[in-house]
Amino acid sequence: MTTPDAALDATDRRLLLALDRDPRATVQRLAQDLSLARGTVQARLERLGGVEALHPHSTRVPLAHLGLPLRAVVTADVDQDEFDRMITEMARIPEVVECLGMSGESDLMIQIAARDADHIYDITQRILRCRGIRRTATSIVLRELLGFRVAHLLSPEGTAPR
């Protein structure tokens, strides 16, 4: 598996850009589209950690299509002695779509998806009941200005491909 600091060559970048455009592309299709041997595509994917190492397709599903049009970011301070059990409990809250460990004022940044403001309140109360959560602060996302993106990092010019 490629380490995060390993340099990607032009073929790796072309392959990852193709997968960014069509995450469900088969190895055969990628090989055809990129004019590469099927074995080359398979070997490159394995070296990059395999398809399993890439973000799941579900990250492209708009939360509003799931009946959860509202998003919020919850920051939390955590009792480090309870950290592992707290993460296990947090993973059981289906509306938690992302949880990141942070440095700085808060220990965690938790992104949640909700139906409405009352639902956000309910979710944050469930987060507070997770063992080890000391306090939280919640901010409602008004608009996504730049979504999660990496294609521009793969392009040689450093700009998002069209």
C-alpha positions as CSV (number, residue, x, y, z in Angstrom):
1,M,0.0,0.0,0.0
2,T,1.2,3.5,-0.9
3,T,2.0,5.7,2.1
4,P,0.4,9.1,2.2
5,D,3.7,10.8,1.5
6,A,4.6,8.6,-1.5
7,A,4.8,10.5,-4.7
8,L,2.1,9.8,-7.3
9,D,3.3,9.5,-10.9
10,A,1.2,10.7,-13.9
11,T,-0.4,7.3,-14.4
12,D,-1.5,7.2,-10.7
13,R,-3.0,10.7,-11.1
14,R,-4.8,9.8,-14.3
15,L,-6.2,6.7,-12.6
16,L,-7.4,8.5,-9.5
17,L,-8.9,11.3,-11.6
18,A,-10.8,8.8,-13.6
19,L,-12.1,7.2,-10.4
20,D,-13.0,10.6,-9.0
21,R,-15.2,11.2,-12.1
22,D,-16.7,7.6,-12.1
23,P,-16.2,5.8,-8.8
24,R,-18.0,2.7,-10.1
25,A,-15.8,2.3,-13.1
26,T,-14.5,-1.3,-13.5
27,V,-10.9,-2.1,-13.9
28,Q,-11.6,-3.1,-17.6
29,R,-13.3,0.3,-18.2
30,L,-10.5,2.2,-16.6
31,A,-7.9,0.3,-18.7
32,Q,-9.8,1.1,-21.9
33,D,-10.4,4.8,-21.0
34,L,-6.8,5.4,-20.0
35,S,-5.2,3.1,-22.7
36,L,-3.5,1.0,-20.1
37,A,-3.2,-2.8,-19.7
38,R,-5.8,-4.3,-17.3
39,G,-3.0,-5.7,-15.2
40,T,-1.4,-2.3,-14.9
41,V,-4.6,-0.7,-13.6
42,Q,-5.2,-3.6,-11.1
43,A,-1.6,-3.4,-9.9
44,R,-1.8,0.4,-9.5
45,L,-5.0,0.2,-7.6
46,E,-3.6,-2.4,-5.2
47,R,-0.4,-0.3,-4.7
48,L,-2.7,2.6,-3.8
49,G,-4.4,0.5,-1.1
50,G,-7.1,-1.1,-3.3
51,V,-10.5,0.2,-4.1
52,E,-11.5,-0.3,-0.4
53,A,-9.0,2.4,0.6
54,L,-11.0,5.0,-1.5
55,H,-13.9,6.9,-0.1
56,P,-17.1,5.0,-0.4
57,H,-19.7,5.9,-3.1
58,S,-22.2,6.8,-0.4
59,T,-20.2,10.0,0.2
60,R,-21.7,11.3,-3.1
61,V,-25.3,10.7,-2.0
62,P,-26.8,14.1,-1.1
63,L,-28.1,14.0,2.4
64,A,-31.3,15.9,1.4
65,H,-32.1,12.8,-0.7
66,L,-32.2,10.8,2.5
67,G,-34.6,13.2,4.1
68,L,-31.9,14.9,6.1
69,P,-31.5,18.4,4.4
70,L,-29.9,20.1,7.4
71,R,-26.3,19.7,8.5
72,A,-24.5,20.8,11.6
73,V,-21.0,20.7,12.9
74,V,-20.6,19.8,16.5
75,T,-17.4,20.3,18.3
76,A,-16.8,18.4,21.5
77,D,-14.4,18.2,24.4
78,V,-13.6,14.6,25.5
79,D,-12.3,12.8,28.5
80,Q,-9.4,11.0,26.9
81,D,-9.7,8.0,29.3
82,E,-13.1,7.2,27.7
83,F,-12.0,7.9,24.1
84,D,-12.4,4.4,22.6
85,R,-15.7,3.6,24.3
86,M,-17.0,7.1,23.3
87,I,-16.2,6.5,19.6
88,T,-17.9,3.1,19.7
89,E,-21.1,4.8,21.2
90,M,-20.9,7.7,18.7
91,A,-20.7,5.3,15.8
92,R,-24.1,4.0,16.9
93,I,-25.7,7.4,16.2
94,P,-26.8,7.1,12.5
95,E,-27.0,10.8,11.9
96,V,-23.3,11.2,12.7
97,V,-21.8,11.2,9.2
98,E,-18.2,12.2,10.1
99,C,-16.1,12.5,13.2
100,L,-12.6,13.9,13.2
101,G,-10.0,14.1,16.0
102,M,-8.7,17.7,16.2
103,S,-6.0,19.7,17.8
104,G,-6.8,23.0,19.3
105,E,-9.7,24.2,21.4
106,S,-11.9,21.1,20.8
107,D,-11.0,17.4,20.7
108,L,-13.6,16.4,18.0
109,M,-15.4,17.8,15.0
110,I,-18.6,15.8,14.4
111,Q,-20.7,16.4,11.3
112,I,-24.3,15.5,11.6
113,A,-27.3,15.3,9.2
114,A,-30.8,16.1,10.4
115,R,-34.4,16.7,9.3
116,D,-34.8,20.0,11.2
117,A,-33.6,22.0,14.2
118,D,-35.5,19.8,16.6
119,H,-33.7,16.8,15.2
120,I,-30.3,18.5,15.6
121,Y,-31.2,19.1,19.2
122,D,-32.1,15.4,19.7
123,I,-28.8,14.3,18.0
124,T,-26.7,16.6,20.0
125,Q,-28.3,15.3,23.2
126,R,-27.5,11.7,22.1
127,I,-23.9,12.8,21.5
128,L,-23.7,14.4,25.0
129,R,-24.8,11.1,26.5
130,C,-21.9,9.3,24.9
131,R,-19.4,8.3,27.6
132,G,-16.6,10.7,27.8
133,I,-18.2,13.7,26.1
134,R,-17.8,16.7,28.5
135,R,-19.3,19.5,26.5
136,T,-20.3,20.4,22.9
137,A,-20.9,23.4,20.7
138,T,-23.1,23.2,17.6
139,S,-23.1,25.3,14.4
140,I,-25.7,24.8,11.7
141,V,-24.3,24.7,8.2
142,L,-26.0,27.4,6.1
143,R,-24.5,26.5,2.7
144,E,-21.8,24.3,1.4
145,L,-19.4,26.7,-0.4
146,L,-16.7,24.1,-1.3
147,G,-17.5,20.5,-0.9
148,F,-14.9,17.8,-0.1
149,R,-12.6,17.7,-3.2
150,V,-9.3,16.2,-4.2
151,A,-9.3,16.2,-8.1
152,H,-7.5,19.6,-8.2
153,L,-4.7,18.0,-6.1
154,L,-4.3,15.3,-8.8
155,S,-4.1,17.7,-11.8
156,P,-0.6,18.8,-12.8
157,E,-1.6,22.4,-12.8
158,G,-3.2,22.3,-9.4
159,T,-6.6,23.4,-10.6
160,A,-9.8,21.4,-10.7
161,P,-10.2,19.5,-14.0
162,R,-13.2,20.3,-16.1
